[in-house]
Amino acid sequence: MMQSVGGFEGGDAAWRGGARQSKVDRVYLALKRAIVAGELAPMTLVDKGEWSARFEVSRLSITSAINRLAFEGLVVIEPQRGSYVSKIRLADVKQWMMMRRLLEVEVAALCATELPDRAVDQLSRNLGYQRAALDSGDLAGFHELDTRFHRQMTNGLSLQRVGEALDSLRMHLDRVRRTLLPAPGRMEGTYAEHRAIFEAIADRRPDRAGSSMRTHLGSVLRELEDFVPRHPGFFEG
């Protein structure tokens, strides 16, 4: 049975459907969303026949989309066997997390001194929605609000290039974040960490805002290191 393809809040117009898409683009983006969202787990066979039927496109279009995903490291092509969703490379994750932490710690600190009051209010409303999603057990909604919370900081500071870089990093890390978020207590922990970041920004305390962001992103990596031994089939070194 073909798995459903969920929504994905990406970093550019193509991810959000804002640009005209070719047949290959549509298949590529749908597969990418499914992989990043965890709907296609590592080592799942990407059946060209199923995807060709779903999108009513030729197998050549499916092959082109798969080749693009293979170039990005999301799919592994094995001659005579087929194409499979790649495992998550821990070495890559650690480097992406390092880059994200370096950028976002600086962004959080800058928000505490330069973020306009209206943007601070937007962060506050976002936290309110996060609380509602948490109380209702809305995992997908909480994930989207989580992504938006971080993006609102760069948007509020008009840091377009920094935002683009962070969106690219988040896209790679989304597979990990969506894997960890359902873990017991992870949503509650994320919400508490977000609130600490917000309070430091609202109080205009840059040092505390930066340290709170560092703690938040560090907790994700620590939980990942605990998660890996329990799910070895998802990861490779």
N, CA, C and O of each residue as an XYZ file, in Angstrom:
948
protein
N       0.852     -1.186      0.000
C       0.000      0.000      0.000
C       0.885      1.231      0.000
O       1.864      1.299      0.743
N       0.545      2.200     -0.826
C       1.302      3.442     -0.883
C       1.073      4.223      0.401
O      -0.067      4.419      0.820
N       2.159      4.666      1.023
C       2.042      5.445      2.245
C       1.633      6.863      1.920
O       1.971      7.407      0.869
N       0.883      7.460      2.864
C       0.449      8.830      2.657
C       1.629      9.775      2.747
O       2.635      9.472      3.389
N       1.501     10.906      2.109
C       2.555     11.897      2.120
C       2.048     13.102      2.888
O       1.101     13.764      2.462
N       2.674     13.389      4.018
C       2.217     14.469      4.874
C       2.755     15.809      4.437
O       3.534     15.900      3.489
N       2.337     16.845      5.130
C       2.795     18.201      4.838
C       4.194     18.414      5.347
O       4.696     17.651      6.172
N       4.828     19.470      4.841
C       6.177     19.805      5.275
C       6.375     21.286      5.112
O       6.120     21.857      4.052
N       6.836     21.898      6.183
C       7.083     23.333      6.116
C       8.546     23.533      5.781
O       9.398     23.459      6.667
N       8.852     23.784      4.527
C      10.228     23.914      4.101
C      10.686     25.332      4.065
O       9.968     26.248      4.466
N      11.917     25.515      3.570
C      12.513     26.821      3.642
C      12.405     27.646      2.391
O      12.903     28.771      2.374
N      11.777     27.149      1.328
C      11.686     27.962      0.130
C      10.355     27.739     -0.549
O       9.559     26.896     -0.136
N      10.124     28.510     -1.604
C       8.829     28.467     -2.266
C       8.544     27.112     -2.883
O       7.392     26.682     -2.932
N       9.586     26.433     -3.356
C       9.366     25.139     -3.993
C       8.777     24.134     -3.019
O       7.887     23.364     -3.379
N       9.279     24.139     -1.761
C       8.742     23.225     -0.764
C       7.290     23.541     -0.463
O       6.519     22.630     -0.163
N       6.901     24.781     -0.532
C       5.534     25.170     -0.186
C       4.618     25.223     -1.395
O       3.459     25.626     -1.288
N       5.144     24.811     -2.554
C       4.301     24.781     -3.729
C       4.108     26.137     -4.345
O       3.166     26.340     -5.111
N       4.992     27.086     -4.026
C       4.822     28.435     -4.521
C       5.336     28.636     -5.929
O       5.100     29.689     -6.521
N       6.026     27.664     -6.478
C       6.572     27.786     -7.822
C       5.973     26.695     -8.700
O       5.588     25.634     -8.208
N       5.897     26.962    -10.007
C       5.386     25.952    -10.937
C       6.341     24.764    -10.936
O       7.558     24.933    -11.013
N       5.780     23.568    -10.847
C       6.599     22.372    -10.713
C       6.410     21.451    -11.903
O       5.299     21.278    -12.405
N       7.518     20.859    -12.347
C       7.453     19.834    -13.384
C       7.005     18.526    -12.737
O       6.898     18.431    -11.515
N       6.747     17.524    -13.567
C       6.362     16.220    -13.031
C       7.465     15.650    -12.148
O       7.196     15.087    -11.087
N       8.699     15.801    -12.593
C       9.820     15.299    -11.799
C       9.911     16.047    -10.471
O      10.166     15.443     -9.429
N       9.700     17.370    -10.512
C       9.741     18.168     -9.290
C       8.688     17.687     -8.287
O       8.969     17.553     -7.096
N       7.474     17.429     -8.785
C       6.396     17.009     -7.886
C       6.735     15.697     -7.199
O       6.539     15.556     -5.992
N       7.240     14.745     -7.954
C       7.586     13.449     -7.375
C       8.760     13.599     -6.408
O       8.757     13.044     -5.309
N       9.754     14.356     -6.838
C      10.946     14.582     -6.002
C      10.551     15.192     -4.660
O      10.990     14.720     -3.611
N       9.724     16.238     -4.685
C       9.332     16.906     -3.450
C       8.460     16.012     -2.571
O       8.594     16.023     -1.347
N       7.569     15.240     -3.189
C       6.715     14.343     -2.412
C       7.539     13.255     -1.728
O       7.317     12.943     -0.558
N       8.484     12.684     -2.460
C       9.355     11.673     -1.867
C      10.212     12.276     -0.762
O      10.414     11.669      0.291
N      10.705     13.465     -1.018
C      11.567     14.116     -0.029
C      10.792     14.401      1.252
O      11.297     14.175      2.351
N       9.565     14.898      1.110
C       8.727     15.148      2.282
C       8.506     13.860      3.072
O       8.621     13.839      4.298
N       8.187     12.788      2.348
C       7.903     11.521      3.013
C       9.124     10.987      3.751
O       8.994     10.430      4.841
N      10.305     11.150      3.170
C      11.536     10.684      3.816
C      11.853     11.530      5.036
O      12.128     11.007      6.116
N      11.812     12.849      4.850
C      12.143     13.755      5.950
C      11.160     13.611      7.100
O      11.553     13.681      8.264
N       9.881     13.408      6.785
C       8.853     13.271      7.823
C       8.876     11.904      8.496
O       8.171     11.687      9.482
N       9.678     10.981      7.972
C       9.739      9.655      8.557
C       8.652      8.721      8.088
O       8.520      7.613      8.608
N       7.858      9.155      7.097
C       6.809      8.282      6.569
C       7.413      7.147      5.741
O       6.829      6.069      5.625
N       8.568      7.400      5.178
C       9.355      6.344      4.524
C      10.589      6.133      5.392
O      11.514      6.945      5.373
N      10.601      5.061      6.139
C      11.673      4.806      7.101
C      12.955      4.391      6.394
O      12.913      3.954      5.244
N      14.092      4.524      7.067
C      15.359      4.069      6.485
C      15.276      2.619      6.015
O      14.712      1.762      6.695
N      15.843      2.364      4.854
C      15.909      1.064      4.195
C      14.588      0.621      3.589
O      14.451     -0.532      3.179
N      13.599      1.533      3.526
C      12.358      1.237      2.815
C      12.605      1.277      1.307
O      13.244      2.200      0.803
N      12.104      0.287      0.602
C      12.230      0.261     -0.849
C      11.369      1.355     -1.465
O      10.195      1.491     -1.121
N      11.946      2.133     -2.373
C      11.191      3.133     -3.127
C      10.706      2.439     -4.395
O      11.453      2.294     -5.363
N       9.463      2.020     -4.376
C       8.899      1.240     -5.469
C       8.516      2.168     -6.623
O       7.582      2.960     -6.501
N       9.227      2.070     -7.724
C       8.976      2.961     -8.856
C       7.586      2.753     -9.437
O       6.953      3.711     -9.882
N       7.108      1.526     -9.439
C       5.780      1.256     -9.980
C       4.690      1.939     -9.173
O       3.771      2.530     -9.740
N       4.786      1.862     -7.854
C       3.784      2.489     -6.997
C       3.770      4.007     -7.159
O       2.709      4.618     -7.284
N       4.951      4.602     -7.157
C       5.030      6.064     -7.267
C       4.642      6.538     -8.670
O       4.077      7.619     -8.832
N       4.944      5.736     -9.661
C       4.538      6.075    -11.022
C       3.017      6.084    -11.134
O       2.437      6.971    -11.761
N       2.374      5.086    -10.519
C       0.908      5.016    -10.558
C       0.287      6.143     -9.739
O      -0.715      6.726    -10.154
N       0.855      6.449     -8.611
C       0.285      7.482     -7.745
C       0.276      8.842     -8.427
O      -0.715      9.570     -8.359
N       1.376      9.183     -9.083
C       1.495     10.506     -9.688
C       1.187     10.514    -11.186
O       1.233     11.557    -11.839
N       0.873      9.334    -11.714
C       0.525      9.215    -13.126
C       1.629      9.812    -14.003
O       1.380     10.624    -14.894
N       2.835      9.385    -13.717
C       3.992      9.817    -14.498
C       4.777      8.582    -14.922
O       4.545      7.484    -14.416
N       5.688      8.765    -15.833
C       6.482      7.647    -16.325
C       7.504      7.193    -15.276
O       7.842      7.936    -14.355
N       7.978      5.983    -15.435
C       9.025      5.474    -14.548
C      10.313      6.285    -14.724
O      11.128      6.388    -13.808
N      10.479      6.858    -15.926
C      11.664      7.692    -16.149
C      11.633      8.926    -15.240
O      12.670      9.341    -14.721
N      10.444      9.511    -15.048
C      10.317     10.654    -14.146
C      10.630     10.248    -12.709
O      11.281     10.991    -11.975
N      10.160      9.061    -12.311
C      10.457      8.563    -10.966
C      11.960      8.360    -10.801
O      12.537      8.708     -9.771
N      12.580      7.793    -11.830
C      14.027      7.564    -11.777
C      14.788      8.878    -11.641
O      15.752      8.964    -10.881
N      14.361      9.892    -12.369
C      15.024     11.197    -12.285
C      14.894     11.784    -10.883
O      15.850     12.345    -10.347
N      13.709     11.651    -10.294
C      13.500     12.155     -8.932
C      14.369     11.399     -7.936
O      14.961     11.998     -7.038
N      14.441     10.090     -8.098
C      15.251      9.268     -7.196
C      16.726      9.631     -7.321
O      17.443      9.674     -6.322
N      17.176      9.890     -8.534
C      18.582     10.266     -8.730
C      18.909     11.566     -7.991
O      19.999     11.709     -7.438
N      17.977     12.503     -7.983
C      18.192     13.762     -7.255
C      18.278     13.499     -5.759
O      19.112     14.083     -5.067
N      17.422     12.629     -5.266
C      17.446     12.297     -3.842
C      18.715     11.542     -3.470
O      19.245     11.709     -2.371
N      19.193     10.719     -4.382
C      20.451      9.996     -4.137
C      21.624     10.971     -4.055
O      22.523     10.799     -3.232
N      21.613     11.985     -4.904
C      22.663     13.010     -4.874
C      22.666     13.732     -3.526
O      23.723     14.128     -3.034
N      21.474     13.905     -2.926
C      21.369     14.579     -1.632
C      21.601     13.638     -0.455
O      21.599     14.068      0.699
N      21.800     12.361     -0.747
C      22.076     11.411      0.317
C      20.856     10.861      1.012
O      20.984     10.212      2.050
N      19.662     11.103      0.466
C      18.441     10.614      1.085
C      18.025      9.234      0.578
O      17.220      8.549      1.209
N      18.569      8.843     -0.544
C      18.252      7.542     -1.143
C      19.562      6.874     -1.556
O      20.513      7.532     -1.977
N      19.580      5.551     -1.424
C      20.716      4.745     -1.882
C      20.241      3.895     -3.051
O      19.231      3.200     -2.940
N      20.952      3.942     -4.163
C      20.614      3.153     -5.343
C      21.537      1.950     -5.406
O      22.758      2.093     -5.469
N      20.944      0.762     -5.387
C      21.728     -0.471     -5.442
C      21.394     -1.201     -6.737
O      20.277     -1.693     -6.893
N      22.339     -1.280     -7.665
C      22.089     -1.961     -8.941
C      21.567     -3.381     -8.734
O      22.050     -4.121     -7.876
N      20.582     -3.737     -9.531
C      19.948     -5.058     -9.520
C      19.073     -5.291     -8.284
O      18.414     -6.326     -8.187
N      19.058     -4.348     -7.342
C      18.228     -4.522     -6.145
C      17.154     -3.452     -6.022
O      16.040     -3.747     -5.588
N      17.461     -2.243     -6.389
C      16.477     -1.173     -6.290
C      17.011      0.030     -5.540
O      18.209      0.146     -5.283
N      16.113      0.908     -5.201
C      16.463      2.146     -4.499
C      15.829      2.124     -3.112
O      14.655      1.785     -2.961
N      16.612      2.485     -2.112
C      16.168      2.422     -0.734
C      16.399      3.765     -0.031
O      17.339      4.497     -0.342
N      15.517      4.061      0.920
C      15.730      5.244      1.752
C      17.004      5.030      2.562
O      17.186      3.980      3.179
N      17.876      6.017      2.557
C      19.155      5.863      3.235
C      18.985      5.898      4.749
O      18.020      6.458      5.270
N      19.929      5.295      5.432
C      20.001      5.451      6.874
C      20.491      6.866      7.184
O      21.040      7.551      6.321
N      20.282      7.283      8.418
C      20.727      8.608      8.855
C      22.181      8.512      9.284
O      22.528      7.705     10.147
N      23.035      9.340      8.681
C      24.459      9.317      8.995
C      24.726     10.177     10.232
O      24.530     11.392     10.215
N      25.176      9.520     11.305
C      25.414     10.239     12.547
C      26.499     11.292     12.409
O      26.408     12.366     13.004
N      27.526     10.986     11.626
C      28.612     11.960     11.457
C      28.090     13.235     10.819
O      28.498     14.335     11.192
N      27.184     13.088      9.854
C      26.592     14.269      9.215
C      25.717     15.033     10.201
O      25.773     16.260     10.270
N      24.902     14.294     10.968
C      24.002     14.942     11.920
C      24.782     15.801     12.902
O      24.379     16.924     13.203
N      25.884     15.286     13.400
C      26.667     16.030     14.379
C      27.238     17.309     13.777
O      27.303     18.340     14.446
N      27.652     17.241     12.505
C      28.169     18.452     11.861
C      27.052     19.464     11.602
O      27.241     20.664     11.804
N      25.891     18.984     11.158
C      24.760     19.888     10.937
C      24.335     20.544     12.246
O      24.024     21.735     12.280
N      24.324     19.750     13.337
C      23.960     20.299     14.636
C      24.975     21.347     15.088
O      24.601     22.365     15.670
N      26.246     21.104     14.824
C      27.267     22.077     15.189
C      27.038     23.402     14.478
O      27.103     24.467     15.093
N      26.768     23.329     13.168
C      26.543     24.557     12.398
C      25.273     25.264     12.859
O      25.239     26.488     12.986
N      24.248     24.488     13.102
C      22.990     25.107     13.552
C      23.172     25.784     14.910
O      22.691     26.896     15.127
N      23.871     25.103     15.821
C      24.067     25.679     17.147
C      24.860     26.984     17.075
O      24.513     27.957     17.745
N      25.917     27.010     16.269
C      26.719     28.221     16.140
C      25.872     29.398     15.659
O      26.005     30.512     16.167
N      25.011     29.153     14.693
C      24.185     30.228     14.145
C      23.065     30.637     15.097
O      22.861     31.825     15.348
N      22.344     29.655     15.623
C      21.147     29.987     16.388
C      21.455     30.563     17.767
O      20.665     31.344     18.297
N      22.574     30.195     18.348
C      22.959     30.822     19.614
C      23.176     32.318     19.399
O      22.749     33.138     20.212
N      23.844     32.665     18.298
C      24.071     34.075     17.984
C      22.752     34.790     17.681
O      22.544     35.929     18.100
N      21.872     34.117     16.957
C      20.579     34.721     16.622
C      19.769     34.998     17.890
O      19.193     36.076     18.039
N      19.727     34.029     18.798
C      18.955     34.208     20.031
C      19.489     35.379     20.848
O      18.719     36.185     21.371
N      20.817     35.466     20.953
C      21.411     36.573     21.703
C      21.085     37.913     21.049
O      20.793     38.894     21.734
N      21.137     37.945     19.720
C      20.833     39.178     19.004
C      19.365     39.561     19.168
O      19.032     40.743     19.249
N      18.491     38.561     19.215
C      17.064     38.830     19.413
C      16.823     39.570     20.729
O      15.948     40.432     20.813
N      17.604     39.228     21.750
C      17.404     39.843     23.060
C      17.721     41.331     23.060
O      17.263     42.066     23.934
N      18.492     41.770     22.094
C      18.827     43.202     22.039
C      18.144     43.933     20.898
O      17.911     45.138     20.996
N      17.812     43.227     19.806
C      17.349     43.925     18.616
C      15.988     43.491     18.088
O      15.452     44.144     17.193
N      15.413     42.417     18.608
C      14.132     41.954     18.073
C      13.037     42.954     18.426
O      12.863     43.276     19.601
N      12.287     43.461     17.428
C      11.214     44.423     17.713
C      10.149     43.831     18.632
O       9.936     42.619     18.660
N       9.488     44.705     19.378
C       8.470     44.247     20.327
C       7.370     43.441     19.643
O       6.876     42.467     20.211
N       6.979     43.835     18.427
C       5.899     43.107     17.742
C       6.344     41.671     17.425
O       5.533     40.745     17.449
N       7.641     41.496     17.127
C       8.152     40.154     16.855
C       8.239     39.338     18.143
O       8.024     38.126     18.122
N       8.552     39.988     19.257
C       8.532     39.305     20.550
C       7.113     38.829     20.859
O       6.920     37.723     21.365
N       6.123     39.666     20.552
C       4.724     39.275     20.757
C       4.355     38.060     19.904
O       3.592     37.200     20.343
N       4.892     37.990     18.695
C       4.630     36.843     17.819
C       5.205     35.563     18.424
O       4.576     34.506     18.364
N       6.397     35.662     19.005
C       6.983     34.496     19.675
C       6.107     34.054     20.842
O       5.925     32.859     21.078
N       5.563     35.038     21.576
C       4.690     34.720     22.706
C       3.427     33.984     22.243
O       3.001     33.015     22.871
N       2.834     34.451     21.143
C       1.639     33.780     20.614
C       1.978     32.364     20.149
O       1.204     31.429     20.355
N       3.136     32.223     19.523
C       3.569     30.902     19.082
C       3.661     29.946     20.273
O       3.229     28.796     20.186
N       4.217     30.419     21.372
C       4.319     29.572     22.561
C       2.939     29.169     23.075
O       2.745     28.048     23.547
N       1.992     30.085     22.980
C       0.634     29.745     23.379
C       0.056     28.631     22.522
O      -0.602     27.725     23.033
N       0.300     28.698     21.236
C      -0.165     27.639     20.330
C       0.572     26.328     20.612
O      -0.025     25.253     20.546
N       1.869     26.417     20.926
C       2.617     25.210     21.274
C       2.001     24.532     22.493
O       1.851     23.311     22.530
N       1.649     25.340     23.488
C       1.039     24.792     24.700
C      -0.265     24.066     24.369
O      -0.545     22.993     24.903
N      -1.061     24.674     23.474
C      -2.326     24.055     23.078
C      -2.082     22.742     22.329
O      -2.774     21.750     22.560
N      -1.092     22.745     21.431
C      -0.769     21.522     20.685
C      -0.264     20.435     21.626
O      -0.598     19.261     21.468
N       0.532     20.830     22.590
C       1.047     19.879     23.575
C      -0.090     19.273     24.388
O      -0.138     18.060     24.592
N      -1.001     20.117     24.850
C      -2.119     19.633     25.674
C      -3.045     18.697     24.904
O      -3.640     17.787     25.481
N      -3.162     18.927     23.585
C      -4.063     18.098     22.779
C      -3.350     16.907     22.136
O      -3.979     16.091     21.462
N      -2.038     16.813     22.347
C      -1.287     15.712     21.758
C      -1.116     15.826     20.255
O      -0.953     14.818     19.568
N      -1.153     17.044     19.744
C      -1.032     17.289     18.303
C       0.444     17.335     17.921
O       1.056     18.403     17.907
N       1.008     16.173     17.613
C       2.436     16.069     17.328
C       2.823     16.837     16.068
O       3.813     17.570     16.057
N       2.034     16.665     15.004
C       2.347     17.341     13.743
C       2.250     18.857     13.900
O       3.104     19.596     13.411
N       1.203     19.310     14.585
C       1.047     20.738     14.800
C       2.167     21.308     15.644
O       2.654     22.406     15.375
N       2.578     20.572     16.660
C       3.665     21.040     17.520
C       4.959     21.148     16.724
O       5.719     22.102     16.894
N       5.206     20.180     15.862
C       6.424     20.218     15.052
C       6.457     21.459     14.168
O       7.490     22.121     14.065
N       5.340     21.775     13.533
C       5.283     22.957     12.668
C       5.496     24.241     13.464
O       6.178     25.157     13.005
N       4.909     24.305     14.659
C       5.090     25.476     15.502
C       6.520     25.595     15.995
O       7.045     26.701     16.124
N       7.146     24.477     16.267
C       8.557     24.436     16.661
C       9.414     25.068     15.564
O      10.230     25.949     15.834
N       9.222     24.613     14.329
C       9.973     25.150     13.203
C       9.707     26.654     13.042
O      10.630     27.437     12.817
N       8.439     27.041     13.161
C       8.073     28.446     12.993
C       8.680     29.314     14.093
O       9.089     30.445     13.830
N       8.743     28.803     15.307
C       9.311     29.542     16.432
C      10.744     29.965     16.127
O      11.123     31.117     16.340
N      11.524     29.028     15.632
C      12.918     29.338     15.304
C      13.007     30.286     14.110
O      13.836     31.195     14.084
N      12.138     30.061     13.123
C      12.193     30.901     11.929
C      11.755     32.339     12.237
O      12.245     33.285     11.619
N      10.840     32.498     13.184
C      10.376     33.843     13.528
C      11.509     34.726     14.057
O      11.452     35.949     13.935
N      12.509     34.123     14.630
C      13.632     34.914     15.150
C      14.426     35.543     14.016
O      14.694     36.745     14.037
N      14.802     34.742     13.027
C      15.569     35.303     11.911
C      14.707     36.241     11.084
O      15.185     37.273     10.612
N      13.433     35.890     10.905
C      12.552     36.781     10.151
C      12.380     38.118     10.864
O      12.384     39.171     10.226
N      12.229     38.076     12.183
C      12.033     39.296     12.945
C      13.232     40.219     12.904
O      13.096     41.434     13.047
N      14.406     39.642     12.707
C      15.641     40.428     12.606
C      15.999     40.753     11.158
O      17.003     41.415     10.897
N      15.171     40.283     10.213
C      15.429     40.471      8.773
C      16.770     39.866      8.363
O      17.492     40.437      7.545
N      17.096     38.716      8.933
C      18.339     38.015      8.602
C      18.040     36.966      7.525
O      18.036     35.766      7.799
N      17.793     37.429      6.314
C      17.346     36.534      5.256
C      18.376     35.452      4.941
O      18.020     34.278      4.830
N      19.635     35.827      4.796
C      20.657     34.849      4.419
C      20.909     33.839      5.537
O      21.098     32.649      5.284
N      20.908     34.324      6.760
C      21.065     33.412      7.892
C      19.870     32.458      7.942
O      20.029     31.266      8.204
N      18.677     32.992      7.690
C      17.487     32.157      7.678
C      17.549     31.078      6.620
O      17.146     29.940      6.862
N      18.053     31.429      5.439
C      18.188     30.443      4.362
C      19.148     29.334      4.764
O      18.883     28.156      4.522
N      20.259     29.710      5.376
C      21.234     28.707      5.814
C      20.627     27.785      6.872
O      20.825     26.571      6.833
N      19.891     28.366      7.812
C      19.278     27.560      8.860
C      18.173     26.664      8.316
O      18.013     25.534      8.777
N      17.410     27.151      7.344
C      16.377     26.315      6.733
C      16.991     25.083      6.076
O      16.442     23.985      6.161
N      18.128     25.274      5.425
C      18.810     24.150      4.795
C      19.264     23.137      5.840
O      19.117     21.930      5.644
N      19.814     23.624      6.945
C      20.249     22.727      8.012
C      19.062     22.005      8.637
O      19.138     20.807      8.909
N      17.965     22.728      8.866
C      16.782     22.098      9.468
C      16.212     21.011      8.575
O      15.728     19.990      9.064
N      16.268     21.225      7.262
C      15.758     20.209      6.344
C      16.509     18.895      6.560
O      15.896     17.829      6.621
N      17.828     18.971      6.673
C      18.618     17.756      6.893
C      18.338     17.152      8.268
O      18.313     15.930      8.421
N      18.130     18.006      9.262
C      17.945     17.528     10.626
C      16.516     17.107     10.928
O      16.257     16.494     11.963
N      15.592     17.428     10.043
C      14.183     17.130     10.303
C      13.936     15.639     10.486
O      13.072     15.246     11.269
N      14.679     14.813      9.778
C      14.498     13.367      9.936
C      14.781     12.969     11.380
O      14.077     12.136     11.950
N      15.806     13.564     11.964
C      16.157     13.256     13.348
C      15.118     13.826     14.299
O      14.672     13.137     15.217
N      14.728     15.077     14.088
C      13.785     15.729     14.989
C      12.448     15.009     15.003
O      11.847     14.834     16.063
N      11.983     14.593     13.846
C      10.692     13.902     13.783
C      10.796     12.502     14.368
O       9.796     11.948     14.825
N      11.994     11.922     14.360
C      12.204     10.619     14.975
C      12.169     10.727     16.490
O      11.638      9.848     17.168
N      12.740     11.818     17.026
C      12.850     11.972     18.468
C      11.590     12.535     19.115
O      11.283     12.192     20.257
N      10.848     13.397     18.404
C       9.757     14.143     19.025
C       8.694     13.261     19.670
O       8.169     13.630     20.720
N       8.348     12.087     19.075
C       7.326     11.265     19.736
C       7.801     10.620     21.031
O       6.985     10.076     21.775
N       9.109     10.666     21.321
C       9.621     10.031     22.533
C       8.957     10.647     23.768
O       8.747     11.859     23.812
N       8.628      9.831     24.763
C       7.956     10.344     25.964
C       8.724     11.518     26.580
O       9.924     11.429     26.839
N       8.012     12.602     26.804
C       8.606     13.765     27.440
C       9.323     14.727     26.520
O       9.718     15.810     26.952
N       9.507     14.350     25.226
C      10.286     15.222     24.349
C       9.517     16.495     24.013
O      10.104     17.577     24.004
N       8.231     16.395     23.738
C       7.464     17.614     23.444
C       7.459     18.551     24.645
O       7.641     19.759     24.496
N       7.249     17.991     25.841
C       7.244     18.813     27.051
C       8.598     19.488     27.249
O       8.670     20.662     27.610
N       9.679     18.726     27.005
C      11.012     19.288     27.152
C      11.274     20.394     26.151
O      11.855     21.425     26.490
N      10.845     20.177     24.912
C      11.034     21.192     23.873
C      10.281     22.464     24.220
O      10.803     23.568     24.063
N       9.040     22.302     24.696
C       8.246     23.476     25.062
C       8.918     24.261     26.189
O       8.991     25.488     26.132
N       9.406     23.561     27.208
C      10.062     24.231     28.333
C      11.322     24.962     27.876
O      11.611     26.064     28.342
N      12.067     24.345     26.963
C      13.283     24.975     26.447
C      12.947     26.212     25.611
O      13.628     27.234     25.698
N      11.902     26.111     24.812
C      11.453     27.276     24.039
C      11.030     28.421     24.969
O      11.340     29.584     24.714
N      10.332     28.082     26.031
C       9.888     29.127     26.956
C      11.080     29.818     27.611
O      11.059     31.032     27.813
N      12.112     29.057     27.940
C      13.301     29.666     28.538
C      13.967     30.627     27.563
O      14.420     31.703     27.954
N      14.025     30.233     26.289
C      14.601     31.117     25.262
C      13.763     32.385     25.144
O      14.297     33.494     25.130
N      12.452     32.211     25.059
C      11.564     33.364     24.918
C      11.690     34.319     26.100
O      11.793     35.531     25.908
N      11.683     33.792     27.307
C      11.740     34.655     28.490
C      13.031     35.462     28.519
O      13.030     36.628     28.915
N      14.134     34.841     28.099
C      15.398     35.570     28.060
C      15.356     36.683     27.014
O      15.893     37.768     27.235
N      14.724     36.413     25.886
C      14.585     37.441     24.840
C      13.674     38.557     25.329
O      13.997     39.735     25.178
N      12.547     38.196     25.910
C      11.589     39.196     26.385
C      12.187     40.068     27.484
O      11.869     41.252     27.590
N      13.065     39.466     28.312
C      13.716     40.210     29.388
C      14.938     40.985     28.895
O      15.590     41.693     29.662
N      15.234     40.838     27.604
C      16.369     41.523     26.978
C      17.691     41.150     27.654
O      18.488     42.008     28.033
N      17.890     39.829     27.789
C      19.107     39.297     28.395
C      19.823     38.420     27.372
O      19.560     37.220     27.304
N      20.723     38.996     26.578
C      21.359     38.250     25.481
C      22.183     37.047     25.921
O      22.150     36.010     25.259
N      22.916     37.162     27.016
C      23.727     36.026     27.462
C      22.842     34.830     27.812
O      23.138     33.690     27.452
N      21.753     35.115     28.521
C      20.850     34.028     28.903
C      20.115     33.476     27.701
O      19.867     32.272     27.633
N      19.759     34.326     26.752
C      19.087     33.847     25.539
C      19.989     32.901     24.764
O      19.547     31.845     24.310
N      21.257     33.280     24.613
C      22.201     32.416     23.902
C      22.428     31.102     24.621
O      22.460     30.046     23.990
N      22.586     31.155     25.950
C      22.825     29.916     26.696
C      21.595     29.015     26.696
O      21.716     27.790     26.673
N      20.410     29.627     26.723
C      19.182     28.819     26.669
C      19.039     28.119     25.326
O      18.598     26.972     25.264
N      19.412     28.811     24.245
C      19.381     28.177     22.931
C      20.413     27.055     22.852
O      20.144     25.999     22.280
N      21.582     27.282     23.419
C      22.616     26.237     23.408
C      22.133     25.004     24.169
O      22.351     23.875     23.730
N      21.490     25.217     25.289
C      20.951     24.099     26.065
C      19.883     23.352     25.268
O      19.856     22.121     25.252
N      19.010     24.105     24.611
C      17.929     23.508     23.825
C      18.479     22.610     22.724
O      18.062     21.459     22.596
N      19.403     23.122     21.937
C      19.932     22.338     20.820
C      20.834     21.207     21.310
O      20.913     20.155     20.674
N      21.508     21.418     22.428
C      22.336     20.355     22.983
C      21.518     19.184     23.477
O      21.968     18.040     23.409
N      20.318     19.452     23.975
C      19.482     18.365     24.479
C      19.051     17.439     23.356
O      18.907     16.234     23.564
N      18.843     17.992     22.168
C      18.466     17.154     21.025
C      19.576     16.165     20.706
O      19.311     14.987     20.465
N      20.821     16.640     20.703
C      21.944     15.764     20.381
C      22.139     14.707     21.465
O      22.443     13.554     21.160
N      21.969     15.087     22.706
C      22.118     14.113     23.792
C      21.050     13.020     23.699
O      21.335     11.840     23.905
N      19.827     13.427     23.387
C      18.761     12.434     23.273
C      18.965     11.532     22.061
O      18.626     10.349     22.086
N      19.528     12.114     20.996
C      19.838     11.301     19.825
C      20.862     10.228     20.183
O      20.718      9.076     19.773
N      21.880     10.589     20.933
C      22.911      9.623     21.307
C      22.335      8.504     22.169
O      22.810      7.370     22.108
N      21.307      8.814     22.978
C      20.637      7.775     23.752
C      19.720      6.924     22.880
O      19.519      5.740     23.150
N      19.165      7.534     21.833
C      18.184      6.872     20.970
C      18.847      5.853     20.029
O      18.279      4.799     19.746
N      20.041      6.180     19.557
C      20.698      5.374     18.516
C      20.869      3.913     18.912
O      20.520      3.040     18.117
N      21.387      3.601     20.098
C      21.577      2.170     20.425
C      20.283      1.362     20.423
O      20.303      0.149     20.214
N      19.154      2.039     20.657
C      17.866      1.334     20.697
C      17.266      1.134     19.303
O      16.361      0.320     19.126
N      17.778      1.885     18.306
C      17.239      1.786     16.942
C      18.392      1.773     15.931
O      18.516      2.683     15.111
N      19.229      0.740     15.999
C      20.418      0.722     15.126
C      20.109      0.680     13.645
O      20.936      1.093     12.832
N      18.925      0.186     13.271
C      18.588      0.102     11.856
C      18.352      1.431     11.187
O      18.309      1.508      9.959
N      18.195      2.505     11.989
C      17.931      3.814     11.442
C      19.207      4.587     11.081
O      19.174      5.532     10.293
N      20.328      4.163     11.673
C      21.525      5.008     11.607
C      22.743      4.242     11.120
O      22.816      3.014     11.178
N      23.699      5.036     10.634
C      25.019      4.514     10.337
C      26.037      5.548     10.797
O      25.722      6.731     10.931
N      27.263      5.087     11.038
C      28.272      5.973     11.606
C      28.750      7.041     10.655
O      29.602      7.853     11.016
